[in-house]
Amino acid sequence: DYSVVFIKRAEYKGVHSGQISFPGGKFELADKTENITALRETREEIGIDDTKIQILGSLTKLYISPSNFLVSPFIGYLHSRPVFYPDAREVEIIIEVELSNLIKAFSHIKEKSIKTSADLMISAPSIDVLGHQVWGATAMISSEFIEVVKRIW
């Protein structure tokens, strides 16, 4: 079975502290393209040799208002299971879930109470991935990814 990799971000003073996400980060001028940013950030955050990652395509860009980021998600594929070397400054843990289990998780969407950066309490859809709550942009990207997979699988 194929797997999908999430990370739990390390605790820091920022709006995404401790959240479940995909590896990723800010575009740097040296990157030249957004897919190069995705590869570089994956290498930096979870230690995967980016020369072994095959980019299969991209998903819909998504604006994240609390951090003012425009996220450009990419789907990458590895021909074999990698050894992870997480950067402890950025990543608390790596969460590797089988694709079939991620698809099943979306059949059990729950609501999560979240305190926003503006100190408002809101309710947002979330899914459970191996005991971790995936919500917000990460859940939206995951949902689109699953719909793409269902079309070709």
ABEGO torsion letter per residue (X at the ends): XBBBBBBBBBBBBBAABGBBBBBEBBBBAAAGBAAAAAAAAAAAAAGBBAAABBBAEBBBBBBBAAAGBBBBBBBBBBABBBBBBBBAAABABBBBBBAAAAAAAAABBBBBBBBBAAGBBBBBBBBBBGGBBBBEAAAAAAAAAAAAAAAAX
